Amino acid sequence: MIPIVSIVGKSDSGKTTLIEKIIPELNRRGYKVATVKHDVHGFDIDREGKDSWRHKRAGAHTAIVSSPQKIAIVRDVERDLPLDELKGRFISDVDIIITEGYKNDKHPKIEVCRKDTHEELLCSKKDILVAVVSDKEFDVGVPCVDIDDVKCIVNIIEDRFLKKKRKSSIILRVNGNNITLKPFIKDMMIRSITGMISALKDCEDTKELEIRISL
């Protein structure tokens, strides 16, 4: 299961700046990171006149722009998708998901708070707060890390959500015969299957699963 950590805080607290520092440090330690930004006001990444904008204006439900370096997907949705559903649909080949926002979501949170903009925290331990990042001290029962100490912040993320992950395994049998899988195939299958399963009701914390297909 891919862990999700939400960076939360009030407006202008420095959430995006912190994420910009966390990502390269996680990359340096060998982890692949996905990010999700929650925008309650909506957004538009298509500039007027661009081909993808013209496709959407013409009525396309999903528009994809693909290049050898990256892809972008613009897709209509009928509701604000929860993180687990976003993960199950769109994210599979990473080690951790860092989100910006989602302060009311059920996933663990790190709150950013600056003394010159805000006095009180948004979250407490009951909100699954795992750390506070600030330029002032808070005694709320979780680590309070200096806002410039990126390595310490990433140490908390790594120790809590990455180093202790259980080693996943997968066995593939076809017509009763075990099939030898290369490591990258195993990893791809595990991430893809568990990602889809986690989006199903009552399957958010799956420890073991079995799938049998008769053709």
KOLDO-484832 format. One record per residue: x, y, z of N, C-alpha, C in turn; residue in three letters. Coordinates in steps of 0.1 Angstrom, whole numbers, padded with zeros to 4 digits, always signed. Layout:
KOLDO-484832
XYZXYZXYZALA/...
This chain:
KOLDO-484832
+0008-0012+0000+0000+0000+0000+0009+0012+0000MET/+0006+0022-0009+0013+0034-0009+0009+0043+0002ILE/+0018+0048+0011+0014+0057+0022+0011+0071+0016PRO/+0002+0077+0023-0002+0091+0020+0001+0100+0032ILE/+0008+0111+0030+0010+0121+0040+0006+0134+0035VAL/-0003+0141+0043-0008+0154+0039-0001+0165+0046SER/+0004+0175+0038+0010+0187+0044-0002+0197+0045ILE/-0005+0201+0057-0016+0210+0059-0012+0223+0066VAL/-0020+0232+0066-0018+0245+0073-0027+0256+0067GLY/-0027+0267+0074-0036+0278+0070-0029+0285+0058LYS/-0037+0294+0052-0032+0301+0040-0018+0308+0043SER/-0009+0308+0033+0004+0315+0034+0013+0309+0045ASP/+0010+0297+0049+0019+0291+0060+0032+0285+0054SER/+0032+0283+0041+0044+0277+0035+0043+0263+0031GLY/+0031+0258+0029+0029+0244+0026+0036+0240+0013LYS/+0034+0248+0002+0041+0245-0011+0056+0246-0010THR/+0061+0255-0003+0075+0257-0001+0081+0245+0006THR/+0074+0240+0016+0079+0228+0024+0079+0216+0014LEU/+0069+0214+0007+0068+0203-0002+0079+0203-0013ILE/+0082+0215-0017+0093+0217-0027+0107+0213-0021GLU/+0108+0214-0008+0120+0209-0001+0120+0194+0002LYS/+0108+0189+0005+0107+0175+0009+0110+0166-0003ILE/+0105+0169-0014+0105+0161-0026+0120+0157-0030ILE/+0129+0167-0032+0142+0164-0036+0150+0156-0025PRO/+0147+0158-0012+0153+0150-0002+0149+0136-0002GLU/+0136+0133-0005+0131+0120-0006+0137+0113-0019LEU/+0138+0121-0030+0144+0116-0042+0158+0112-0039ASN/+0166+0120-0032+0180+0118-0029+0181+0105-0021ARG/+0171+0101-0013+0172+0089-0005+0167+0077-0013ARG/+0163+0079-0026+0159+0068-0034+0144+0065-0036GLY/+0136+0074-0031+0121+0072-0031+0115+0080-0043TYR/+0105+0074-0049+0097+0080-0059+0085+0086-0053LYS/+0082+0099-0056+0072+0106-0049+0061+0111-0059VAL/+0048+0110-0055+0037+0116-0063+0032+0126-0054ALA/+0026+0137-0060+0020+0148-0052+0005+0150-0057THR/-0003+0154-0047-0017+0158-0051-0020+0171-0044VAL/-0024+0181-0052-0028+0194-0047-0043+0195-0046LYS/-0048+0198-0035-0063+0200-0034-0067+0214-0035HIS/-0075+0217-0045-0080+0231-0047-0095+0231-0046ASP/-0100+0237-0035-0114+0237-0033-0121+0246-0043VAL/-0114+0255-0049-0120+0266-0057-0120+0261-0072HIS/-0114+0250-0075-0114+0245-0089-0101+0251-0096GLY/-0098+0246-0108-0086+0251-0115-0088+0248-0130PHE/-0079+0253-0138-0079+0251-0152-0065+0251-0157ASP/-0060+0240-0161-0046+0239-0166-0045+0241-0181ILE/-0057+0241-0188-0057+0243-0203-0058+0258-0206ASP/-0048+0263-0213-0048+0277-0218-0057+0278-0230ARG/-0065+0288-0230-0074+0290-0242-0067+0290-0255GLU/-0072+0282-0264-0066+0281-0277-0057+0269-0279GLY/-0052+0263-0268-0044+0251-0269-0052+0240-0274LYS/-0046+0230-0280-0053+0218-0286-0061+0211-0276ASP/-0055+0209-0264-0063+0201-0253-0075+0209-0249SER/-0074+0223-0248-0085+0231-0245-0096+0230-0255TRP/-0092+0230-0268-0102+0229-0279-0109+0215-0278ARG/-0101+0204-0275-0107+0191-0273-0118+0191-0263HIS/-0115+0197-0251-0124+0197-0240-0136+0206-0243LYS/-0134+0217-0250-0145+0226-0253-0154+0219-0263ARG/-0149+0210-0271-0157+0203-0281-0165+0192-0275ALA/-0162+0189-0262-0171+0179-0255-0164+0167-0250GLY/-0151+0166-0251-0143+0154-0247-0145+0153-0232ALA/-0148+0141-0227-0148+0138-0213-0134+0138-0207HIS/-0124+0132-0214-0110+0131-0210-0101+0136-0221THR/-0092+0144-0218-0082+0149-0228-0068+0146-0223ALA/-0060+0139-0231-0047+0136-0227-0037+0142-0236ILE/-0027+0149-0231-0016+0154-0239-0003+0145-0235VAL/+0003+0139-0245+0014+0130-0243+0026+0134-0251SER/+0038+0133-0244+0051+0135-0250+0060+0125-0245SER/+0072+0124-0251+0082+0115-0246+0087+0117-0231PRO/+0085+0129-0226+0089+0133-0213+0078+0132-0202GLN/+0065+0135-0206+0055+0136-0196+0041+0136-0203LYS/+0031+0133-0195+0017+0134-0199+0009+0143-0190ILE/-0002+0148-0195-0011+0155-0187-0025+0150-0190ALA/-0034+0149-0180-0047+0144-0182-0057+0154-0177ILE/-0067+0158-0185-0078+0166-0180-0090+0158-0181VAL/-0097+0156-0170-0108+0147-0170-0120+0153-0162ARG/-0132+0152-0167-0144+0156-0160-0147+0147-0148ASP/-0151+0152-0137-0155+0144-0125-0168+0150-0120VAL/-0176+0141-0114-0189+0146-0108-0189+0150-0094GLU/-0177+0147-0087-0176+0151-0073-0161+0152-0070ARG/-0158+0157-0058-0145+0158-0053-0140+0145-0048ASP/-0130+0139-0056-0126+0125-0053-0118+0124-0041LEU/-0120+0115-0032-0112+0113-0020-0098+0108-0024PRO/-0089+0109-0015-0075+0105-0018-0073+0091-0022LEU/-0080+0082-0014-0079+0068-0017-0084+0064-0031ASP/-0094+0071-0036-0099+0069-0049-0089+0075-0060GLU/-0084+0086-0057-0074+0092-0066-0062+0083-0067LEU/-0058+0077-0056-0046+0068-0056-0049+0056-0064LYS/-0061+0050-0062-0065+0038-0069-0066+0039-0084GLY/-0071+0051-0088-0073+0053-0102-0061+0058-0110ARG/-0052+0066-0104-0042+0073-0111-0028+0071-0107PHE/-0025+0066-0095-0012+0065-0089-0008+0051-0086ILE/+0003+0046-0091+0006+0032-0088+0021+0030-0087SER/+0030+0037-0093+0044+0033-0094+0053+0043-0086ASP/+0048+0046-0074+0056+0055-0065+0057+0048-0051VAL/+0066+0054-0043+0068+0049-0029+0059+0056-0019ASP/+0056+0069-0022+0048+0077-0012+0041+0088-0020ILE/+0029+0092-0014+0022+0103-0020+0021+0114-0010ILE/+0026+0126-0014+0026+0138-0005+0015+0147-0011ILE/+0006+0151-0002-0005+0160-0007-0004+0173+0000THR/-0010+0183-0007-0011+0196-0001-0026+0199+0001GLU/-0029+0201+0014-0043+0203+0017-0049+0191+0024GLY/-0062+0188+0021-0069+0177+0027-0068+0176+0042TYR/-0070+0188+0048-0069+0188+0063-0080+0181+0070LYS/-0091+0178+0063-0102+0170+0069-0102+0156+0065ASN/-0092+0151+0058-0091+0137+0053-0086+0129+0065ASP/-0087+0116+0063-0084+0106+0073-0069+0102+0074LYS/-0061+0107+0064-0047+0103+0063-0038+0111+0073HIS/-0026+0106+0076-0017+0113+0085-0013+0127+0079PRO/-0011+0136+0089-0008+0150+0085+0004+0156+0092LYS/+0011+0164+0084+0021+0173+0090+0017+0187+0088ILE/+0016+0195+0099+0011+0208+0098+0022+0219+0098GLU/+0021+0228+0089+0030+0239+0088+0024+0252+0095VAL/+0031+0258+0104+0026+0270+0111+0037+0280+0113CYS/+0035+0292+0109+0045+0303+0111+0039+0313+0122ARG/+0048+0317+0131+0044+0326+0142+0040+0339+0137LYS/+0045+0344+0125+0041+0358+0121+0028+0358+0113ASP/+0022+0346+0111+0009+0346+0104-0002+0339+0112THR/+0001+0329+0120-0009+0322+0127-0004+0318+0141HIS/-0013+0319+0151-0010+0315+0164-0014+0301+0168GLU/-0024+0296+0162-0030+0283+0167-0029+0273+0155GLU/-0028+0260+0159-0028+0249+0149-0042+0246+0145LEU/-0043+0240+0133-0055+0235+0127-0058+0221+0133LEU/-0048+0213+0135-0050+0199+0138-0044+0196+0152CYS/-0049+0184+0157-0044+0178+0169-0041+0164+0167SER/-0036+0156+0177-0033+0142+0175-0045+0134+0171LYS/-0057+0138+0175-0069+0131+0170-0072+0132+0156LYS/-0066+0142+0149-0067+0144+0135-0056+0136+0127ASP/-0049+0127+0134-0037+0120+0129-0026+0129+0126ILE/-0024+0139+0134-0012+0148+0133+0000+0140+0137LEU/+0011+0140+0129+0023+0132+0132+0034+0142+0135VAL/+0034+0154+0130+0044+0164+0133+0040+0178+0130ALA/+0046+0187+0137+0044+0202+0134+0057+0207+0129VAL/+0056+0215+0118+0068+0222+0112+0065+0237+0115VAL/+0074+0243+0122+0071+0257+0126+0084+0264+0130SER/+0083+0278+0132+0094+0286+0137+0091+0290+0151ASP/+0082+0283+0158+0079+0284+0172+0076+0271+0178LYS/+0076+0270+0191+0074+0257+0198+0060+0254+0200GLU/+0056+0242+0198+0042+0237+0201+0043+0224+0209PHE/+0036+0223+0220+0036+0211+0229+0022+0204+0227ASP/+0021+0196+0217+0008+0190+0213+0010+0175+0213VAL/+0021+0169+0218+0022+0155+0219+0028+0149+0206GLY/+0033+0157+0197+0039+0152+0185+0052+0160+0182VAL/+0062+0155+0175+0074+0162+0172+0071+0176+0166PRO/+0079+0186+0171+0078+0199+0166+0092+0203+0160CYS/+0092+0204+0146+0105+0205+0139+0106+0219+0134VAL/+0119+0224+0134+0122+0237+0129+0118+0237+0114ASP/+0113+0248+0109+0107+0249+0096+0118+0248+0085ILE/+0131+0250+0089+0142+0249+0079+0149+0236+0080ASP/+0145+0227+0089+0152+0214+0091+0146+0203+0083ASP/+0148+0204+0070+0142+0195+0060+0146+0180+0063VAL/+0158+0178+0066+0163+0164+0068+0156+0158+0080LYS/+0153+0165+0091+0146+0160+0102+0131+0157+0098CYS/+0125+0166+0090+0112+0163+0086+0111+0151+0078ILE/+0120+0149+0068+0120+0137+0060+0124+0125+0068VAL/+0132+0126+0078+0135+0115+0087+0122+0109+0094ASN/+0114+0119+0098+0101+0115+0104+0092+0107+0094ILE/+0091+0113+0082+0084+0106+0071+0089+0092+0068ILE/+0102+0092+0066+0109+0079+0063+0107+0068+0074GLU/+0109+0072+0086+0108+0063+0097+0094+0058+0100ASP/+0085+0067+0098+0071+0064+0101+0064+0057+0089ARG/+0067+0060+0077+0059+0055+0066+0067+0047+0055PHE/+0080+0047+0055+0087+0041+0044+0096+0029+0049LEU/+0104+0031+0059+0113+0020+0063+0106+0009+0069LYS/+0094+0011+0075+0087+0000+0082+0076-0006+0073LYS/+0076-0003+0061+0067-0009+0052+0070-0024+0051LYS/+0059-0032+0051+0061-0047+0050+0065-0050+0036ARG/+0074-0060+0034+0079-0064+0021+0067-0071+0014LYS/+0063-0066+0003+0052-0072-0004+0057-0084-0013SER/+0049-0093-0016+0052-0104-0025+0040-0108-0033SER/+0043-0115-0044+0032-0119-0053+0036-0132-0059ILE/+0026-0141-0060+0028-0154-0067+0018-0155-0078ILE/+0023-0158-0090+0014-0160-0102+0014-0174-0106LEU/+0003-0181-0107+0001-0194-0112-0008-0194-0124ARG/-0003-0200-0135-0011-0201-0147-0013-0216-0150VAL/-0025-0220-0151-0028-0235-0154-0021-0244-0143ASN/-0020-0239-0131-0014-0247-0120+0001-0246-0119GLY/+0007-0239-0129+0022-0238-0129+0026-0224-0123ASN/+0036-0224-0115+0042-0211-0110+0049-0205-0121ASN/+0047-0191-0123+0054-0184-0133+0064-0175-0126ILE/+0077-0176-0131+0087-0167-0126+0086-0153-0131THR/+0086-0144-0121+0084-0130-0125+0096-0122-0122LEU/+0100-0113-0131+0111-0104-0128+0107-0094-0118LYS/+0117-0089-0110+0114-0079-0099+0105-0067-0104PRO/+0108-0061-0115+0100-0049-0119+0086-0053-0123PHE/+0084-0066-0128+0071-0070-0131+0063-0073-0118ILE/+0070-0079-0109+0063-0081-0095+0059-0068-0090LYS/+0068-0058-0090+0065-0045-0084+0053-0038-0091ASP/+0053-0039-0104+0043-0033-0112+0029-0039-0109MET/+0029-0053-0108+0016-0060-0106+0011-0057-0092MET/+0020-0057-0082+0016-0054-0068+0010-0040-0067ILE/+0017-0030-0073+0012-0016-0072-0001-0014-0079ARG/-0002-0020-0091-0015-0019-0099-0027-0025-0092SER/-0025-0038-0087-0036-0045-0081-0040-0039-0068ILE/-0030-0036-0059-0034-0030-0046-0039-0016-0048THR/-0035-0009-0058-0040+0004-0060-0055+0004-0064GLY/-0059-0006-0072-0073-0007-0076-0081-0012-0064MET/-0076-0022-0057-0083-0028-0046-0086-0017-0035ILE/-0076-0009-0032-0077+0001-0021-0089+0011-0024SER/-0093+0012-0037-0104+0022-0040-0118+0015-0037ALA/-0118+0002-0034-0131-0004-0031-0135-0002-0017LEU/-0148-0003-0014-0153-0001-0001-0148-0013+0008LYS/-0144-0009+0020-0140-0018+0030-0126-0025+0027ASP/-0119-0020+0017-0106-0026+0013-0095-0016+0015CYS/-0097-0006+0024-0086+0005+0025-0074+0000+0032GLU/-0075-0010+0040-0063-0015+0048-0060-0029+0046ASP/-0059-0033+0033-0057-0047+0029-0043-0052+0032THR/-0042-0063+0039-0029-0069+0043-0026-0081+0034LYS/-0036-0088+0029-0034-0099+0020-0046-0101+0011GLU/-0044-0105-0001-0056-0106-0010-0053-0118-0019LEU/-0064-0124-0024-0063-0135-0034-0072-0133-0045GLU/-0067-0135-0057-0075-0133-0069-0074-0146-0078ILE/-0086-0151-0082-0086-0163-0091-0094-0159-0103ARG/-0089-0162-0114-0096-0159-0127-0097-0172-0135ILE/-0109-0175-0139-0111-0186-0148-0115-0181-0162SER/-0108-0185-0172-0110-0181-0186-0117-0191-0194LEU/
